[in-house]
Amino acid sequence: QVQLVESGGGLVQPGGSLRLSCAASGGFFSINAMAWYRQAPGKQRELVAVIRSGGSTSYADSVKGRFTISRDNAWNTVYLQMNSLKPEDTAVYYCKADYLSRGTAYRSWGQGTQVTVSS
């Protein structure tokens, strides 16, 4: 089972930047895709960005041009660079991994990291 640990959240002023990290560990696995989701109070969890095994990426319309998802070559860590942050970006951000282990597909979630955008 892949374990995911997010870090990098915190309090930032509007217009500021943060970089979130998601560290993956545990066993032998092949990543199909990793993604960042977020959930604001009283709202459903929503997809923010995804990076696939071939390197392609997709973003929610609300973050296009401001957020960038990337990974290291070994898929040990996935990043979310967040620029020009807005108060509406305030949420708990979660990392998700879809992967194969010994031919079986699995999904893992991290515990989340809080991002608060406020002056």
N, C-alpha and C positions, 0 to 999 in steps of 0.2 A: 504494500500500500504506500502510495506517495504521500508524504507529508508536505504541506505548504505553510510557510510562515511569512506573513506580510510585515513590512516595516516602512517607516518614512512618513507616516501621517503626522498631523499636528495642526496648530493654529497658524493661519497666514492671513495677511491683509488682502483685500481685493486688489487684483492686478499682480499679485505675487506668484511664486512658483514653488512647487514641491516635486520631489521624485520619490515614487513608491517603488519598493522592491518586493519581490515574491521569490523566496528561496525554496527550491524543491529538493527533497531527499527521500531515501528509502528504497532499497531494492533495485532490481534491473527493470527498466521500463523504456518504452518508446512513446514519446509525446506526439499526439496528433494535433493538438492545439492548446494554447493557454489564453486565458482571457481575464479581464478585469470587469467586475460588476460593482455597482454601488446601490445603496439603499438609504434613502433619506427617511426621517421620522414620518410615519403615517403613509408612506408610499411603498409601491412594490419594488423589488430588486430589479434593476435594469442593466442591460449590457452597455458597457462603456467602450471597450476595445477588445479585439481578438487578434492573435498572431498564430498563423497556422504552420504546419511542419515545413511547407515549401517556402515560407517567409512572407506570404501575403498577409496583409492586415486590413481590418475594417474598423470603422469608428461609428459611434452614435452621432447623429447630426449635430447634437448639442455641444459636442466637444471637438468636432473636426476643425483642424487648423490650430488648435490650442494644445491638444494632448498627443503624445507619441508613445506607442508601445514598442518595445524592443526586447531582445533577449541576448544572453551570451551564447557562444557557439555550442556549448555542451548542454544547453537547456537547463542549467542549474539555477539560473536566476532570470526572471522576467521583470522588466521595469515599466513604469508608467510615468513619463515626464509630463507634468501638468503645468502649463504656463497660462498667463492671463486669467488667473482664477477668479471666479465670480461667487457671490454668496450662494447662488443656487447649486454650486458644486459641493456644498456641504453635505456629507453623507459618510456612512461607513463603507469603505472600499474593500471588496473581497476579490481574492484571486481564485481562479478555477483552472484545473488541468484535466483534459481528456487524454487518456493514454492507454497503451496496450502493455500487458504484462503476461508473458507466456501464452499469448494468443487470445487473451480475454480482455475485453474493453472495461475500463474503469473511469470513474470521475471522482476527483477530490476537490474539496474547498478548504481555503484557509479560514482563520478565525476572524479576520477583518482588522482594518486599521482606520481610526477615525480621522477624517479631514474636515476641518472647520475653517470656513472663509468668512472673516468678520473684521470690521474695523474697531 
